[in-house]
Amino acid sequence: MAKLTFTTTEKSALRDLLDDPNPTVKRGLKHRFTELGPAAREFLQDTARSNNRHLAWHARWFLEELNLCDPTAEFREFIHSLNYELETGALMLARTVRPDLDTGACCEELESIANRCRDLIIEPSSTRTKCRVINRILFHEMGFRGNAERYTDPDNSFIDQVLARRCGIPISLCTLYLLVAQRLGLELEPIGLPGHFMIGCFTEERPFFIDAFDGGVFRSPEEIFVFLRSHDLAPQLSDLAPTPIREVLCRSCRNLANHFESHGQQKHASLFDGFVQDFESVFAKNMT
């Protein structure tokens, strides 16, 4: 039997219909995707990895409805694609453990948080002022916090569980903060310090940093150096540089491998250790 495929024109037409709420249109799309099989899976996966979050959500819905997805394989494909986007990566990482995760619901909750922030932002406002609003909503109104008492609980690292339980570790709380900030058009950066994680802003006259694990407290570069020295670390200026999204996701996987290991969940520990190896091998390959 000949392998079914479709033209660029049909891809464009199908992409335009992905978010159509009409039940007849949805049935027609499901029928066509079923006919196309592997070609449809590739098309939907490419769309799910795109920067268009709206269409990406609908593409993932069709993948799940048609049982065309393997979350572990998809995350590995994402790693090897080199097309790293924080929200997509965080949601795909979570689905490797919870395949039935409603990613659309997570996106809607992030939108709801951002909309609440918009309600309180008075323009024109500086980035620092807008971050104070995010702090008020996340850490005071909604009660997000650092889970110091159960730091190694693997659920602290998954964005869906952070949203559900209102707690996490530094890197996952920073990820949440960055996803809300993106929706508000703020230019913030992930900052992977030795042994800690923060958020950086470099668009104002003096850079400032946000410690999401400590309720969103603002820190200066000098205060971060004091913080690092207090943990017997020798600070370097490069510690304050933005961390690539690739490394944010790889570090999340590294944390999960260690935390699952500490909880005796070897199967999951091995899974995330494998993801770390994938990230590192792809990085090494592209550096040569």
C-alpha positions in Angstrom: 0.0 0.0 0.0 1.4 3.4 -1.0 2.3 5.8 1.9 -0.3 8.5 2.1 0.8 12.1 2.3 -0.6 15.5 1.6 0.4 18.7 -0.2 1.6 21.9 1.3 -1.7 23.5 0.3 -3.6 20.8 2.2 -1.4 21.3 5.2 -2.1 25.0 5.2 -5.9 24.3 4.9 -5.8 21.8 7.7 -3.8 24.1 10.0 -6.4 26.8 9.4 -9.2 24.4 10.5 -7.5 23.0 13.6 -9.2 25.5 16.0 -12.6 25.3 14.3 -15.1 24.5 17.1 -17.7 23.1 14.6 -18.3 19.3 15.5 -18.7 18.5 11.8 -15.3 20.0 11.0 -13.7 18.2 13.9 -15.1 14.9 12.7 -13.8 15.6 9.2 -10.4 16.4 10.4 -10.2 13.3 12.6 -11.3 11.2 9.6 -8.6 12.8 7.4 -5.9 12.4 10.0 -6.8 8.8 10.5 -6.5 8.2 6.8 -3.1 9.9 6.7 -1.7 8.0 9.7 2.1 8.6 10.1 2.0 11.7 7.9 -0.8 13.2 10.1 1.2 12.4 13.2 4.3 14.2 11.9 2.2 17.2 10.8 0.4 17.5 14.2 3.6 17.0 16.1 5.3 19.8 14.1 2.3 22.1 14.8 2.3 21.1 18.5 6.0 22.2 18.7 5.4 25.6 17.0 5.5 28.9 18.7 1.8 29.4 18.1 0.5 28.3 21.5 -3.1 28.4 20.4 -2.7 26.0 17.4 -0.2 23.9 19.3 -2.8 23.2 21.9 -5.3 22.1 19.3 -2.7 19.9 17.5 -2.0 18.2 20.8 -5.7 17.6 21.3 -6.0 15.8 18.0 -2.9 13.7 18.8 -4.4 12.6 22.0 -7.9 12.0 20.6 -6.4 9.8 17.8 -3.9 8.0 20.1 -1.1 9.2 17.8 1.1 10.4 20.6 3.8 8.7 22.7 4.7 11.4 25.2 8.2 10.0 25.9 9.0 9.7 22.2 7.6 13.2 21.6 9.8 14.7 24.3 12.8 13.0 22.9 12.0 14.3 19.4 11.5 17.8 20.9 15.0 17.5 22.5 16.6 16.6 19.2 14.6 19.2 17.2 16.7 22.1 18.8 13.5 24.2 18.6 13.3 24.9 22.3 10.4 26.8 23.7 9.9 26.9 27.4 6.1 26.4 27.7 6.0 23.6 25.1 9.0 21.9 26.7 7.6 22.2 30.3 4.2 20.7 29.3 5.7 18.0 27.2 8.0 17.1 30.1 5.0 16.8 32.4 3.2 14.5 30.0 6.0 12.0 30.1 4.7 11.1 33.6 1.1 12.0 33.1 0.1 11.2 29.5 -3.5 12.2 30.2 -2.5 15.7 31.3 -4.9 18.4 30.0 -2.3 20.8 28.6 -5.1 23.1 27.4 -6.3 23.5 31.0 -2.8 24.4 32.1 -2.5 27.1 29.4 -5.9 28.5 30.3 -4.8 28.8 33.9 -1.7 30.6 32.9 -3.8 32.9 30.8 -6.1 33.5 33.7 -3.2 34.5 36.0 -1.8 36.8 33.3 -5.2 38.4 32.9 -5.5 39.0 36.6 -2.1 40.8 36.5 -3.3 42.9 33.6 -6.2 44.0 35.6 -3.9 45.6 38.2 -1.2 47.0 35.9 -1.5 50.7 35.2 0.3 51.8 32.0 2.8 53.2 31.5 4.7 51.1 34.1 8.2 49.9 34.3 9.2 46.3 34.2 10.0 46.4 37.9 6.6 47.7 38.7 4.9 45.0 36.6 6.9 42.4 38.4 5.7 43.7 41.7 2.1 43.1 40.4 3.1 39.5 39.3 4.5 39.0 42.8 1.3 40.2 44.4 -0.8 37.9 42.4 1.4 34.8 42.5 2.7 34.9 46.0 0.1 36.8 48.0 -3.2 36.5 46.2 -2.8 33.0 44.9 -0.4 31.6 47.5 2.4 30.1 45.4 5.4 29.2 47.5 8.6 27.3 47.7 8.1 23.8 49.0 11.1 23.8 51.4 9.6 21.1 53.7 9.2 18.5 50.8 11.9 19.9 48.5 12.7 16.5 46.8 9.1 15.6 46.0 9.2 15.1 42.2 5.8 16.8 41.8 7.6 20.1 42.6 9.2 20.0 39.2 6.1 19.6 37.0 4.3 22.7 35.8 0.8 21.1 36.0 1.5 20.1 39.6 2.9 23.5 40.5 -0.3 25.1 39.3 -2.5 22.5 41.1 -0.6 22.5 44.4 0.6 26.1 44.4 4.2 25.1 45.4 7.4 24.1 43.7 11.2 24.4 43.7 13.2 27.4 42.4 13.4 26.3 38.8 9.7 25.3 38.5 8.5 28.5 40.2 10.7 30.6 37.9 9.3 28.7 34.9 5.8 29.6 36.1 6.8 33.2 36.6 8.4 33.4 33.1 5.3 31.9 31.4 3.1 34.5 33.0 5.6 37.3 32.2 5.7 36.2 28.6 2.0 36.7 28.3 2.4 40.2 29.6 5.1 41.0 27.1 7.9 41.3 29.7 11.5 40.5 28.7 12.7 38.4 31.6 15.4 35.7 31.5 16.0 32.5 33.4 19.1 32.6 35.5 20.6 29.3 36.5 22.8 30.0 39.5 25.0 27.3 41.1 22.6 25.5 43.4 19.7 27.9 42.9 17.5 29.5 40.2 16.2 33.0 39.7 14.8 35.3 37.1 16.7 38.3 35.6 15.7 41.6 34.0 18.2 43.4 31.9 16.0 46.0 30.2 16.2 48.6 32.9 19.2 50.9 33.8 20.4 48.4 36.5 19.7 44.7 36.2 17.6 43.2 38.9 16.8 39.6 39.8 13.7 37.9 41.3 13.8 35.0 43.7 10.6 33.1 43.0 11.4 30.5 45.7 11.5 33.4 48.3 8.2 35.0 47.4 9.5 37.1 44.5 11.9 39.2 46.5 14.1 41.4 44.3 17.8 41.1 44.5 20.7 43.1 43.1 23.8 41.6 41.6 25.7 42.4 44.7 23.1 40.6 46.9 23.3 37.5 44.7 27.1 37.4 45.1 26.6 37.6 48.9 24.0 34.8 48.6 26.5 32.6 46.7 29.3 33.3 49.1 27.1 32.4 52.0 26.8 28.9 50.4 30.6 28.6 50.1 30.5 29.3 46.3 32.9 31.6 44.5 30.7 33.9 42.5 31.5 34.8 38.9 30.0 37.5 36.7 29.0 34.7 34.2 26.7 33.3 37.0 24.3 36.2 36.2 24.0 35.5 32.5 20.7 34.2 31.1 20.4 30.4 30.9 19.4 28.9 27.5 16.0 27.2 27.5 17.7 24.0 26.6 19.6 24.1 29.9 16.5 25.1 31.9 14.7 21.9 30.6 17.8 19.8 31.0 18.3 21.0 34.6 14.7 20.2 35.3 15.3 16.6 34.0 18.5 16.4 36.1 16.5 17.4 39.2 13.8 14.9 38.5 16.3 12.1 38.0 17.8 12.9 41.4 14.5 13.3 43.2 12.9 10.2 41.8 16.1 8.3 42.8 15.9 9.6 46.3 12.3 8.4 46.5 13.2 4.9 45.2 11.4 5.3 41.9 14.2 3.9 39.7 12.1 3.6 36.5 11.3 7.3 36.5 14.8 8.2 37.6 16.2 6.3 34.6 13.8 7.9 32.3 14.8 11.5 33.2 18.5 10.6 33.4 18.1 9.4 29.8 16.6 12.8 28.8 19.6 14.5 30.4 21.9 12.3 28.3 19.8 13.2 25.2 20.2 17.0 25.9 23.9 16.6 26.5 24.6 14.5 23.4 22.6 16.9 21.2 24.5 19.9 22.6 27.9 18.1 22.2 27.0 17.2 18.6 26.1 20.7 17.7 29.2 22.1 19.3 31.5 20.1 17.0 
